[in-house]
Amino acid sequence: MKLYPIVLFFLFGHILCSQIQDKVDFTNAEVYIEPFPKENQIKGTVRYGFQVLNDVDSIFLDAVNMDFSSVLLDLKKVKFANDGKVISIDKKFKKGDTHFLDLTYTAKPKQTVYFLGWDDDDPSNNQIWTQGQGKYTSHWLPSFDDMNEKVEFDLKITAERHLAVISNGRLISRDEIKDDKFEWRFDMRKPMSSYLLSFAVGSFQKKEISSLSGIPIELYYEPKDSLKVEPTYRYTKKIFDFLEKEIGVPYPWQNYKQVPVQDFLYAGMENTGATTFSNTYMIDSIAFADKNYVNVNAHELAHQWFGNLVTEQSGKHHWLHEGFATYYAYLAEREVFGEDYFYWRLLETAKSLVNFSGDGNGEALTSSSAGSLTFYEKGAWALVMLRERVGDVNFREGVQNYLAKYAYQNVTISDFMWEMEKASGMELSDFDTTWLQESEFPFETVKEFLIGKNASIKTYFEFKDRIGENLTSAEAILKNDWNKLESDYLKKQLVLDYGNAFSVDFLSQILKNESIKVRQAVAFSLQQIPLEIQSDYEKLLVDKSYTTVESALYRLWTDFPSNQNKYLNKTSGVIGMPNKNVRLLWLTLALVSPDYNIGLKPTYFEELSSYTGLEHHFEVRLLAFQYLKSIGGFNDSTLKSLIEACSHHVWHFKKSSRKILKEFLKGEENVARIKDIYPSLNQQEKQYLDKALGK
């Protein structure tokens, strides 16, 4: 799984152990489900086949808030207990026997299955998708909150005729069955942990390609995003072919699908053969320079080996999932963007890790309670340094032996390290201590490694040493060598570090002659625009980067108030990233610019307010809330949207919305406004407000 950057530093505590059922092996499952989105309900049946490994007096499945209308063991009714979390059958089972268990049930999931868009008037918004990371598939399917139970799942899913269904495995049929509904049937050939089971339903179309090895790859998109397919999925085939070659083990599943969904909880999730990702990564060619899908694309694909083919035994081995997926994603980016990008990206993560570790928050990679920064980035660094230690050939051999030996099984860190020791002939206990057991991040070690690997990083630290704390000397030291520097990543970092100390002549030279990323660093670094470079800086308003345009618009509008109308006119047609970053800023500035299109201000306000609505992605809504808060622009409609957002399924959006509402409620007149709209709220919203108001 790939997290949004905003949640990268928070604890990744989703992996909790449930009861262990080691005397029975559930081998296969035939699943049928039908979602009822208006009722937020799932109706389903499942037949499990299982083998009894040792005499046992009961079996159980995890089943959260489900009602069972029929439970059959070998086609005969059997007594069962259902406590709202687990369904269990008390019966003596003898070693060596095989059985079938048939369950018919209804579930109304409070999480894991998300029904979006069904309450508005636009059927193209209608989506259903799942997210079972860790242990939550048991909210919609009686299954196993234990990663160690691997099952070969086959799914049948019923949905309305006009909707597409995407799930794990190969689609073997799509048949009309009833009431203008179709049944989609998917076949899996290999076992997997049930948390990797998924489905998505919506108005999706697809582009089909195939890997060099012949694996079918399906790239899904919403019709409104048809022009974004190429930049979004750019390099997908190259990434797939690279990872198969680099890992040295064939892709382990029948096919591969990727589907973008609305309001996804994370950046992406590596469901077996069927990655789900946030539709905020559906971008155009300009946005590609600012935020593209390449890393998430590679990360989730790498998980198909590391996490899906071989799966951790418990949370203390989570490095074997996220560290590996992060590392191989960086290797894929190196293949796409080059060596310089790769090493500067590693330096960036090293800085984050040393800052985190230096604050006394360092964590060991073997800690099940470690945060995502540790599992992902420190985990990737551990593999970088392990490969450096044992060499390319031994590293690849160790990885290949590990994947082959434990395919479709569960593993520990010791299993992997033993394979690396065997492949390399080295004793790696000191590596284990430094990189897996220690909580501190060894920045000086990785700094020395990076300096030895990359000339531009070596030059960077040489400049840092020469400049020291005397920032006024930066330009004199840098200017003589500036035109000889070949790395845009080096120049970008130097501008970010010292740009505020540069002369107007030097800044003008950079704005006129350097690449998008280096110019962008000027937009980000300057606290105030010198009058002498105003005209050069204004050219950033038409740069091929939406984040640059956003930053430049705000800085110019602020620093040169007499030209506000000019800047607004120049950017009036720019929408920006999928979160509409430029448009939302533009609307806010247009509203507070005293003499700008006075007659159109009600229209601007209406548009800004509309972006708080449920039909928009939560990132768009959050920006709109923040801008409305900054200008005191909440009306009854946007306040209702804000209150609704306080119960949203994406926790960091919910948390931010609650903070905005809390600030709003500090004004007595605002409390009165909230009380006026209180009767129009639903029960859940009233309950939250009662708590917020201290009732």
C-alpha positions as CSV (number, residue, x, y, z in Angstrom):
1,M,0.0,0.0,0.0
2,K,1.1,3.5,-0.7
3,L,0.1,6.3,1.7
4,Y,-0.6,9.9,0.8
5,P,2.4,12.1,1.9
6,I,0.1,13.8,4.4
7,V,-0.2,10.6,6.4
8,L,3.3,9.3,5.9
9,F,4.4,10.2,9.4
10,F,1.5,8.7,11.3
11,L,1.5,5.3,12.8
12,F,0.8,2.3,10.6
13,G,-1.1,0.2,13.2
14,H,-3.5,-1.7,11.0
15,I,-2.0,-5.2,11.5
16,L,-3.5,-6.8,14.6
17,C,-3.4,-10.4,15.3
18,S,-6.7,-12.3,15.8
19,Q,-7.3,-15.8,16.9
20,I,-5.1,-18.4,15.3
21,Q,-6.8,-21.4,13.6
22,D,-3.9,-23.7,12.8
23,K,-5.7,-27.1,13.0
24,V,-7.8,-26.4,9.9
25,D,-6.7,-25.3,6.4
26,F,-9.3,-23.4,4.4
27,T,-8.2,-24.0,0.8
28,N,-10.7,-22.5,-1.6
29,A,-13.8,-20.3,-1.6
30,E,-16.6,-19.7,-4.1
31,V,-18.0,-16.2,-3.3
32,Y,-21.2,-14.6,-4.6
33,I,-22.1,-11.1,-3.6
34,E,-24.7,-8.5,-4.6
35,P,-24.2,-4.9,-3.3
36,F,-27.3,-2.8,-2.6
37,P,-25.9,0.7,-2.6
38,K,-29.1,2.6,-1.6
39,E,-29.2,0.5,1.6
40,N,-25.4,0.4,2.1
41,Q,-25.8,-3.4,2.2
42,I,-24.2,-6.5,0.9
43,K,-26.0,-9.8,0.4
44,G,-23.9,-12.9,-0.3
45,T,-23.1,-16.5,-0.1
46,V,-19.8,-18.3,0.2
47,R,-18.7,-21.9,0.1
48,Y,-15.4,-22.7,1.7
49,G,-13.6,-26.0,1.3
50,F,-11.3,-26.9,4.2
51,Q,-9.1,-29.7,5.4
52,V,-8.7,-30.8,9.0
53,L,-5.0,-30.9,9.9
54,N,-5.5,-32.1,13.5
55,D,-8.5,-33.1,15.6
56,V,-10.3,-30.0,16.6
57,D,-13.6,-29.2,18.4
58,S,-14.6,-26.1,16.5
59,I,-14.0,-23.8,13.5
60,F,-14.6,-20.1,13.1
61,L,-14.6,-17.3,10.6
62,D,-14.3,-13.6,11.2
63,A,-17.6,-11.9,10.3
64,V,-18.3,-8.4,11.5
65,N,-22.0,-7.3,12.0
66,M,-23.4,-10.0,9.7
67,D,-26.7,-11.8,9.8
68,F,-26.7,-15.4,8.7
69,S,-29.9,-16.9,7.2
70,S,-28.3,-20.3,6.4
71,V,-25.3,-22.2,7.6
72,L,-24.6,-25.6,6.1
73,L,-21.8,-28.1,6.7
74,D,-21.5,-30.6,3.9
75,L,-25.0,-29.4,2.7
76,K,-26.6,-30.1,6.1
77,K,-27.8,-27.5,8.6
78,V,-25.5,-27.1,11.5
79,K,-25.8,-25.1,14.7
80,F,-23.6,-22.0,14.9
81,A,-22.8,-19.1,17.2
82,N,-22.6,-15.5,15.9
83,D,-21.3,-12.8,18.4
84,G,-21.2,-10.0,15.8
85,K,-17.5,-10.5,15.2
86,V,-17.0,-14.2,14.7
87,I,-19.2,-17.0,13.4
88,S,-18.2,-20.3,15.0
89,I,-19.3,-23.9,14.7
90,D,-18.8,-26.3,17.6
91,K,-18.3,-29.7,16.3
92,K,-15.7,-32.4,16.4
93,F,-13.6,-32.5,13.3
94,K,-11.2,-35.4,12.7
95,K,-7.7,-35.1,11.2
96,G,-7.6,-35.9,7.5
97,D,-11.2,-35.1,6.8
98,T,-12.3,-32.5,4.2
99,H,-15.5,-30.5,4.4
100,F,-17.6,-27.8,2.7
101,L,-19.1,-24.9,4.6
102,D,-21.9,-22.8,3.0
103,L,-22.9,-19.5,4.4
104,T,-25.7,-17.2,3.3
105,Y,-25.5,-13.8,4.9
106,T,-26.4,-10.1,4.9
107,A,-23.8,-7.4,5.8
108,K,-24.1,-3.7,6.3
109,P,-20.5,-2.6,6.5
110,K,-19.5,0.4,8.5
111,Q,-16.1,0.3,6.9
112,T,-14.2,-1.5,4.1
113,V,-17.0,-1.2,1.5
114,Y,-17.7,2.4,0.4
115,F,-20.8,3.4,-1.5
116,L,-20.2,6.8,-3.1
117,G,-22.3,9.0,-5.3
118,W,-25.6,7.2,-5.0
119,D,-27.3,10.1,-3.3
120,D,-26.8,12.7,-6.0
121,D,-28.4,13.2,-9.4
122,D,-25.4,12.2,-11.5
123,P,-25.3,8.4,-12.1
124,S,-21.8,8.7,-13.5
125,N,-20.6,9.4,-10.0
126,N,-21.9,6.1,-8.6
127,Q,-19.1,3.9,-7.3
128,I,-18.6,1.0,-4.9
129,W,-15.2,-0.1,-3.8
130,T,-13.5,-2.0,-1.0
131,Q,-10.4,-1.4,1.1
132,G,-9.5,-4.3,3.4
133,Q,-5.9,-3.5,4.3
134,G,-4.8,-5.5,7.3
135,K,-7.9,-7.3,8.5
136,Y,-11.1,-5.8,7.3
137,T,-12.5,-7.9,4.5
138,S,-14.5,-9.6,7.3
139,H,-16.8,-6.6,7.2
140,W,-18.3,-7.7,3.8
141,L,-17.3,-11.4,3.6
142,P,-17.0,-14.1,6.3
143,S,-13.2,-14.6,6.0
144,F,-10.0,-14.4,8.0
145,D,-8.4,-11.5,9.9
146,D,-5.2,-13.6,9.9
147,M,-2.8,-13.1,7.0
148,N,-1.5,-16.6,7.5
149,E,-4.7,-18.2,6.2
150,K,-4.4,-18.2,2.4
151,V,-7.3,-19.2,0.2
152,E,-7.9,-19.5,-3.5
153,F,-10.9,-17.2,-4.0
154,D,-13.3,-17.2,-7.0
155,L,-15.9,-14.3,-7.0
156,K,-19.2,-13.7,-8.7
157,I,-20.5,-10.1,-8.3
158,T,-23.9,-8.8,-9.5
159,A,-24.2,-5.1,-10.6
160,E,-26.4,-3.0,-12.8
161,R,-26.0,-3.4,-16.6
162,H,-24.3,0.0,-17.2
163,L,-21.7,-0.5,-14.5
164,A,-18.3,-2.2,-14.8
165,V,-17.0,-4.6,-12.2
166,I,-13.3,-5.1,-11.4
167,S,-12.1,-7.8,-9.0
168,N,-9.2,-10.2,-8.5
169,G,-8.5,-12.8,-11.1
170,R,-9.5,-13.4,-14.7
171,L,-13.0,-12.4,-15.9
172,I,-14.5,-15.6,-17.3
173,S,-18.1,-14.5,-17.9
174,R,-20.5,-11.6,-17.8
175,D,-24.1,-12.7,-18.0
176,E,-27.4,-10.9,-17.7
177,I,-29.3,-12.6,-14.9
178,K,-32.2,-10.4,-13.7
179,D,-33.7,-6.9,-13.5
180,D,-31.3,-5.5,-16.0
181,K,-28.4,-6.7,-13.9
182,F,-25.3,-8.6,-14.9
183,E,-23.3,-11.2,-13.0
184,W,-19.5,-10.9,-13.4
185,R,-17.5,-14.1,-12.7
186,F,-13.8,-14.0,-11.7
187,D,-11.4,-16.9,-11.4
188,M,-8.3,-17.0,-9.2
189,R,-5.8,-19.8,-9.6
190,K,-3.5,-19.3,-6.6
191,P,-4.2,-18.7,-2.9
192,M,-3.9,-15.3,-1.1
193,S,-4.7,-13.7,2.2
194,S,-8.2,-12.4,2.4
195,Y,-7.2,-8.8,3.1
196,L,-6.1,-8.7,-0.6
197,L,-9.6,-9.5,-1.9
198,S,-11.3,-6.6,-3.5
199,F,-13.9,-5.3,-5.9
200,A,-14.8,-2.0,-7.5
201,V,-18.0,-1.1,-9.3
202,G,-18.6,2.1,-11.4
203,S,-18.7,3.8,-14.7
204,F,-15.3,2.6,-15.8
205,Q,-13.8,2.1,-19.2
206,K,-10.4,0.5,-19.9
207,K,-7.4,0.5,-22.1
208,E,-5.7,-2.9,-22.6
209,I,-2.0,-3.5,-23.0
210,S,0.3,-6.4,-22.3
211,S,3.7,-6.9,-20.7
212,L,6.7,-8.2,-22.6
213,S,6.0,-11.6,-21.0
214,G,2.4,-11.6,-22.2
215,I,0.6,-10.7,-19.0
216,P,-2.7,-8.8,-19.8
217,I,-2.8,-5.4,-18.2
218,E,-6.0,-3.5,-17.9
219,L,-5.9,0.3,-17.2
220,Y,-9.2,1.6,-16.0
221,Y,-10.6,5.2,-16.1
222,E,-13.8,7.1,-15.8
223,P,-15.1,8.5,-19.1
224,K,-14.5,12.1,-18.0
225,D,-10.8,11.3,-17.7
226,S,-10.3,9.8,-21.1
227,L,-7.8,12.5,-22.1
228,K,-5.8,11.7,-19.0
229,V,-5.2,8.1,-19.6
230,E,-1.8,8.5,-21.4
231,P,-0.1,10.8,-18.8
232,T,-1.6,8.9,-15.9
233,Y,-0.5,5.5,-17.0
234,R,2.7,6.7,-18.8
235,Y,5.5,4.1,-18.4
236,T,3.2,1.4,-17.1
237,K,4.5,-1.2,-19.5
238,K,8.1,-0.1,-18.9
239,I,7.6,-0.4,-15.2
240,F,6.1,-3.9,-15.4
241,D,8.7,-5.2,-17.8
242,F,11.5,-3.7,-15.6
243,L,10.2,-5.2,-12.4
244,E,9.9,-8.7,-13.9
245,K,13.4,-8.5,-15.1
246,E,14.9,-6.8,-12.0
247,I,13.2,-9.1,-9.5
248,G,13.9,-12.1,-11.7
249,V,10.7,-14.0,-10.8
250,P,7.8,-14.0,-13.3
251,Y,4.7,-12.0,-12.3
252,P,2.8,-14.5,-10.1
253,W,-0.8,-13.8,-11.1
254,Q,-3.0,-14.2,-14.2
255,N,-3.4,-10.6,-15.1
256,Y,-3.0,-7.1,-13.7
257,K,-5.6,-4.3,-13.3
258,Q,-5.5,-0.8,-12.0
259,V,-8.6,1.2,-11.1
260,P,-8.9,4.8,-9.9
261,V,-11.7,5.5,-7.4
262,Q,-13.2,8.5,-5.7
263,D,-12.2,9.4,-2.1
264,F,-9.8,6.5,-1.7
265,L,-8.3,6.3,1.8
266,Y,-4.7,6.1,0.6
267,A,-2.6,6.7,-2.6
268,G,-3.0,3.1,-3.6
269,M,-3.6,-0.5,-2.5
270,E,-2.1,-3.6,-3.9
271,N,-5.1,-6.0,-4.0
272,T,-4.0,-9.2,-5.7
273,G,-3.8,-8.5,-9.4
274,A,-6.2,-5.6,-9.1
275,T,-4.7,-2.4,-7.6
276,T,-7.0,0.3,-6.4
277,F,-5.7,3.9,-6.4
278,S,-6.9,7.4,-5.8
279,N,-8.4,9.2,-8.8
280,T,-6.4,12.3,-7.9
281,Y,-3.6,10.6,-9.8
282,M,-5.5,10.9,-13.0
283,I,-3.6,13.8,-14.3
284,D,-2.9,15.7,-17.5
285,S,0.6,16.3,-19.1
286,I,1.2,19.5,-17.2
287,A,0.4,18.0,-13.9
288,F,2.8,15.1,-14.6
289,A,5.6,17.5,-13.7
290,D,4.1,18.1,-10.2
291,K,2.4,14.9,-9.2
292,N,2.4,11.7,-11.3
293,Y,1.4,8.1,-10.8
294,V,4.8,6.6,-11.6
295,N,5.9,5.9,-8.0
296,V,2.5,4.6,-6.8
297,N,2.2,2.6,-10.0
298,A,5.5,0.9,-9.4
299,H,5.0,0.6,-5.6
300,E,1.7,-1.3,-5.9
301,L,3.0,-3.5,-8.7
302,A,6.1,-4.5,-6.6
303,H,3.7,-5.6,-3.8
304,Q,2.4,-8.3,-6.2
305,W,5.6,-10.1,-5.3
306,F,6.4,-8.6,-1.9
307,G,3.2,-8.8,0.2
308,N,1.0,-10.8,-2.1
309,L,3.1,-13.7,-3.3
310,V,5.0,-13.8,0.0
311,T,3.2,-12.4,3.0
312,E,4.4,-11.4,6.4
313,Q,3.5,-13.6,9.4
314,S,2.7,-10.6,11.6
315,G,3.2,-6.8,11.9
316,K,6.8,-7.1,13.2
317,H,7.8,-8.3,9.7
318,H,6.0,-5.5,7.8
319,W,9.3,-4.3,6.4
320,L,9.0,-7.3,4.0
321,H,6.0,-5.6,2.5
322,E,6.4,-1.8,2.5
323,G,10.2,-1.5,2.5
324,F,10.5,-3.8,-0.4
325,A,7.7,-2.2,-2.4
326,T,9.2,1.3,-1.8
327,Y,12.7,0.1,-2.7
328,Y,11.6,-1.5,-6.0
329,A,9.5,1.5,-6.9
330,Y,12.6,3.7,-6.5
331,L,14.5,1.3,-8.8
332,A,11.7,1.6,-11.4
333,E,11.8,5.4,-11.1
334,R,15.5,5.2,-11.7
335,E,14.8,3.2,-14.9
336,V,12.3,5.9,-16.0
337,F,13.9,9.2,-14.7
338,G,17.5,8.3,-14.4
339,E,20.3,7.9,-11.9
340,D,20.4,11.5,-10.7
341,Y,16.7,11.4,-9.8
342,F,17.2,8.2,-7.9
343,Y,20.0,9.4,-5.7
344,W,18.4,12.8,-5.0
345,R,15.2,11.0,-4.0
346,L,17.1,8.9,-1.6
347,L,18.8,12.0,-0.1
348,E,15.4,13.5,0.4
349,T,14.1,10.5,2.3
350,A,17.3,10.3,4.3
351,K,16.8,13.9,5.5
352,S,13.3,13.1,6.5
353,L,14.4,10.0,8.4
354,V,17.3,11.8,10.3
355,N,15.0,14.6,11.2
356,F,12.5,12.1,12.6
357,S,15.1,10.0,14.3
358,G,16.9,13.0,15.7
359,D,13.8,14.1,17.5
360,G,13.9,11.0,19.6
361,N,11.3,9.3,17.5
362,G,13.5,6.7,15.8
363,E,12.0,3.3,15.3
364,A,13.4,-0.2,14.6
365,L,12.2,-1.9,11.5
366,T,11.3,-5.0,13.5
367,S,8.8,-3.1,15.6
368,S,5.2,-3.9,14.8
369,S,4.2,-0.4,16.1
370,A,6.6,1.5,13.9
371,G,5.2,4.3,11.7
372,S,4.9,4.4,8.0
373,L,8.0,6.6,7.5
374,T,10.0,3.8,9.1
375,F,8.4,0.8,7.3
376,Y,8.5,2.6,3.9
377,E,11.6,4.8,3.7
378,K,13.9,3.4,6.3
379,G,12.9,0.0,5.0
380,A,13.9,1.0,1.4
381,W,17.2,2.3,2.7
382,A,17.9,-1.0,4.5
383,L,17.6,-2.7,1.1
384,V,19.8,-0.1,-0.6
385,M,22.5,-0.7,2.0
386,L,22.0,-4.5,2.0
387,R,22.5,-4.6,-1.8
388,E,25.7,-2.5,-1.4
389,R,26.9,-4.9,1.2
390,V,26.4,-8.2,-0.6
391,G,26.6,-7.0,-4.2
392,D,24.2,-7.0,-7.1
393,V,24.5,-10.7,-8.1
394,N,24.2,-12.0,-4.6
395,F,21.3,-9.7,-3.8
396,R,19.3,-10.8,-6.8
397,E,20.0,-14.4,-6.1
398,G,18.9,-14.1,-2.5
399,V,15.7,-12.3,-3.5
400,Q,14.9,-14.9,-6.1
401,N,15.5,-17.8,-3.8
402,Y,13.4,-16.1,-1.1
403,L,10.4,-15.6,-3.5
404,A,10.7,-19.1,-4.9
405,K,11.0,-20.9,-1.6
406,Y,8.1,-19.1,0.1
407,A,5.7,-18.5,-2.8
408,Y,2.1,-18.3,-1.6
409,Q,3.3,-18.7,2.0
410,N,4.0,-16.5,5.0
411,V,7.4,-15.3,6.0
412,T,9.5,-13.6,8.7
413,I,12.4,-11.2,8.4
414,S,14.7,-14.1,9.5
415,D,13.5,-16.1,6.5
416,F,14.7,-13.4,4.2
417,M,17.9,-12.7,5.9
418,W,18.8,-16.4,5.9
419,E,18.4,-16.5,2.1
420,M,20.6,-13.4,1.8
421,E,23.3,-15.0,3.9
422,K,23.2,-18.2,1.9
423,A,23.3,-16.4,-1.4
424,S,26.2,-14.1,-0.4
425,G,28.1,-16.4,1.9
426,M,28.3,-13.5,4.3
427,E,27.3,-13.4,8.0
428,L,24.9,-10.4,8.3
429,S,24.2,-10.1,12.0
430,D,25.9,-6.7,12.1
431,F,23.7,-5.5,9.3
432,D,20.7,-6.8,11.1
433,T,21.7,-4.9,14.2
434,T,22.4,-1.6,12.5
435,W,19.5,-1.5,10.0
436,L,16.8,-3.7,11.5
437,Q,17.2,-3.5,15.2
438,E,18.5,0.0,15.9
439,S,16.0,2.8,16.2
440,E,18.3,5.6,15.0
441,F,18.9,6.3,11.4
442,P,22.6,6.3,10.4
443,F,22.7,9.5,8.3
444,E,26.4,9.9,8.1
445,T,26.7,6.4,6.7
446,V,24.1,7.0,4.0
447,K,25.5,10.5,3.3
448,E,28.9,8.9,2.6
449,F,27.2,6.3,0.4
450,L,25.4,9.0,-1.6
451,I,28.5,11.1,-2.0
452,G,30.3,8.1,-3.4
453,K,27.6,7.2,-5.8
454,N,26.5,10.5,-7.2
455,A,28.7,13.4,-8.4
456,S,26.0,16.1,-8.0
457,I,25.3,15.1,-4.4
458,K,29.0,15.2,-3.7
459,T,29.2,18.7,-5.2
460,Y,26.1,19.7,-3.1
461,F,27.8,18.8,0.2
462,E,31.0,20.5,-0.9
463,F,29.1,23.7,-1.5
464,K,27.3,23.2,1.9
465,D,30.6,22.9,3.7
466,R,32.1,26.0,1.9
467,I,29.0,28.2,2.6
468,G,28.4,27.1,6.1
469,E,26.3,29.5,8.1
470,N,27.4,32.5,6.1
471,L,24.4,32.6,3.7
472,T,25.6,35.9,2.2
473,S,28.6,34.1,0.7
474,A,26.4,31.6,-1.1
475,E,26.0,33.5,-4.4
476,A,29.7,34.3,-4.7
477,I,30.6,30.7,-4.1
478,L,28.0,29.3,-6.4
479,K,28.0,31.7,-9.3
480,N,31.4,30.8,-10.8
481,D,30.5,27.2,-11.1
482,W,26.7,27.6,-11.8
483,N,26.8,27.1,-15.6
484,K,29.0,24.1,-15.2
485,L,26.5,22.3,-13.0
486,E,24.7,19.6,-15.1
487,S,22.2,18.4,-12.5
488,D,18.8,20.2,-12.3
489,Y,18.2,18.4,-8.9
490,L,21.4,20.0,-7.6
491,K,20.4,23.5,-8.8
492,K,16.9,23.1,-7.5
493,Q,18.2,22.2,-4.0
494,L,20.7,25.1,-4.0
495,V,18.0,27.6,-4.9
496,L,15.7,26.2,-2.2
497,D,18.6,26.4,0.4
498,Y,20.0,29.8,-0.6
499,G,17.6,31.5,-3.0
500,N,16.6,34.2,-0.6
501,A,20.2,35.4,-0.4
502,F,20.7,35.6,-4.2
503,S,21.0,38.9,-6.0
504,V,18.3,40.1,-8.4
505,D,20.7,39.6,-11.3
506,F,21.4,36.0,-10.4
507,L,17.7,35.3,-9.8
508,S,16.9,36.8,-13.1
509,Q,19.4,34.6,-14.8
510,I,17.9,31.5,-13.2
511,L,14.3,32.5,-14.2
512,K,15.4,33.1,-17.8
513,N,17.6,30.1,-18.4
514,E,16.8,27.2,-16.1
515,S,14.4,24.2,-16.2
516,I,10.9,24.0,-14.8
517,K,12.0,22.5,-11.5
518,V,14.8,25.1,-10.9
519,R,12.4,27.9,-11.7
520,Q,9.9,26.4,-9.4
521,A,12.4,26.5,-6.6
522,V,12.6,30.2,-7.1
523,A,8.8,30.4,-6.8
524,F,8.9,28.4,-3.6
525,S,12.0,30.0,-1.9
526,L,11.5,33.7,-2.2
527,Q,9.7,35.3,0.7
528,Q,9.2,38.5,-1.3
529,I,9.7,39.3,-5.0
530,P,12.3,42.0,-5.7
531,L,10.8,44.7,-8.0
532,E,13.8,44.2,-10.4
533,I,12.7,40.7,-11.3
534,Q,9.0,41.3,-11.4
535,S,8.7,40.9,-15.1
536,D,10.8,37.7,-15.1
537,Y,8.8,36.3,-12.2
538,E,5.5,37.0,-14.0
539,K,6.5,34.5,-16.7
540,L,6.0,31.7,-14.0
541,L,2.3,32.3,-14.4
542,V,2.4,30.4,-17.7
543,D,5.0,27.8,-16.7
544,K,4.1,24.1,-17.4
545,S,3.6,23.4,-13.7
546,Y,0.4,23.9,-11.8
547,T,2.2,24.2,-8.4
548,T,4.5,26.8,-9.8
549,V,1.5,28.8,-11.2
550,E,-0.3,28.6,-7.9
551,S,2.7,29.8,-5.9
552,A,3.5,32.5,-8.4
553,L,0.0,33.8,-8.5
554,Y,-0.3,34.1,-4.8
555,R,3.2,35.7,-4.4
556,L,2.6,38.2,-7.3
557,W,-0.9,39.1,-6.1
558,T,0.4,39.7,-2.6
559,D,3.6,41.6,-3.5
560,F,2.2,43.8,-6.3
561,P,-1.3,44.8,-5.3
562,S,-1.6,47.4,-8.1
563,N,-1.3,44.5,-10.6
564,Q,-3.8,42.1,-9.0
565,N,-6.4,42.4,-11.8
566,K,-3.7,41.7,-14.4
567,Y,-2.6,38.6,-12.7
568,L,-6.1,37.3,-12.2
569,N,-6.9,37.9,-15.9
570,K,-3.8,36.0,-16.9
571,T,-4.8,32.9,-14.9
572,S,-8.6,33.0,-15.1
573,G,-8.8,29.8,-17.2
574,V,-6.4,27.6,-15.2
575,I,-7.9,24.8,-13.1
576,G,-4.7,23.1,-12.0
577,M,-4.1,19.8,-10.4
578,P,-7.0,17.3,-9.7
579,N,-7.5,19.1,-6.4
580,K,-8.2,22.3,-8.5
581,N,-5.4,24.1,-6.6
582,V,-5.1,27.0,-9.0
583,R,-8.8,27.6,-9.6
584,L,-9.7,27.6,-5.9
585,L,-6.9,30.1,-5.1
586,W,-8.0,32.2,-8.1
587,L,-11.6,32.3,-6.9
588,T,-10.6,33.3,-3.4
589,L,-8.3,36.1,-4.7
590,A,-10.9,37.3,-7.1
591,L,-13.4,37.6,-4.2
592,V,-11.1,39.6,-2.0
593,S,-9.7,41.8,-4.7
594,P,-11.7,45.0,-4.2
595,D,-12.2,46.2,-7.7
596,Y,-12.0,42.9,-9.7
597,N,-15.1,42.1,-11.7
598,I,-17.4,43.3,-9.0
599,G,-20.6,42.2,-10.8
600,L,-19.3,38.6,-11.0
601,K,-18.4,38.2,-7.4
602,P,-21.6,36.4,-6.5
603,T,-20.9,33.9,-9.3
604,Y,-17.3,33.4,-8.0
605,F,-18.6,32.9,-4.5
606,E,-21.2,30.4,-5.7
607,E,-18.5,28.4,-7.6
608,L,-16.1,28.4,-4.6
609,S,-18.9,27.3,-2.3
610,S,-20.0,24.5,-4.7
611,Y,-16.6,22.8,-4.4
612,T,-17.5,21.8,-0.8
613,G,-20.2,19.5,-2.1
614,L,-20.2,15.7,-1.7
615,E,-19.7,15.1,-5.4
616,H,-16.2,16.5,-5.2
617,H,-13.1,14.7,-4.1
618,F,-12.2,15.3,-0.4
619,E,-9.0,17.2,-1.4
620,V,-11.0,19.7,-3.4
621,R,-13.5,20.0,-0.6
622,L,-10.8,20.6,2.0
623,L,-9.2,23.3,0.0
624,A,-12.6,25.0,-0.5
625,F,-13.3,24.8,3.2
626,Q,-9.9,26.3,4.1
627,Y,-10.3,29.2,1.6
628,L,-13.9,29.9,2.8
629,K,-12.7,29.9,6.4
630,S,-9.9,32.4,5.5
631,I,-12.4,34.9,4.0
632,G,-15.2,34.3,6.4
633,G,-17.4,32.9,3.6
634,F,-19.4,30.0,5.1
635,N,-23.1,30.0,4.3
636,D,-25.7,27.5,5.5
637,S,-25.0,25.2,2.6
638,T,-21.3,25.1,3.1
639,L,-21.7,24.7,6.8
640,K,-23.8,21.6,6.2
641,S,-21.1,20.2,4.0
642,L,-18.5,20.9,6.6
643,I,-20.6,19.2,9.3
644,E,-21.0,16.2,7.0
645,A,-17.3,16.1,6.4
646,C,-16.7,15.7,10.1
647,S,-17.9,12.1,9.7
648,H,-16.1,11.3,6.4
649,H,-14.5,7.9,6.0
650,V,-11.0,9.4,5.2
651,W,-9.7,10.1,8.6
652,H,-7.3,13.0,7.8
653,F,-10.0,14.8,5.9
654,K,-12.4,14.2,8.8
655,K,-9.8,15.5,11.3
656,S,-9.1,18.6,9.3
657,S,-12.8,19.3,8.9
658,R,-13.4,18.9,12.6
659,K,-10.6,21.4,13.3
660,I,-12.1,24.0,11.0
661,L,-15.5,23.5,12.5
662,K,-14.1,23.8,16.0
663,E,-12.4,27.1,15.1
664,F,-15.7,28.4,13.6
665,L,-17.6,27.5,16.8
666,K,-15.4,29.8,18.8
667,G,-17.6,32.7,17.8
668,E,-20.9,33.0,19.7
669,E,-22.7,34.3,16.6
670,N,-21.4,31.2,14.7
671,V,-22.8,28.9,17.3
672,A,-26.2,30.5,16.8
673,R,-25.9,29.9,13.1
674,I,-25.1,26.3,13.6
675,K,-28.1,25.9,15.9
676,D,-30.3,27.4,13.2
677,I,-29.4,24.7,10.7
678,Y,-29.4,21.9,13.4
679,P,-32.9,20.6,12.6
680,S,-32.0,20.0,9.0
681,L,-29.1,17.6,9.8
682,N,-29.3,13.9,9.9
683,Q,-29.0,11.9,13.1
684,Q,-25.2,11.2,12.8
685,E,-24.5,14.8,12.2
686,K,-26.6,15.9,15.1
687,Q,-24.8,13.5,17.4
688,Y,-21.4,14.9,16.4
689,L,-22.6,18.5,16.9
690,D,-24.1,17.7,20.3
691,K,-20.6,16.4,21.3
692,A,-18.9,19.4,19.7
693,L,-21.2,21.9,21.4
694,G,-20.8,20.1,24.8
695,K,-24.4,19.0,25.0
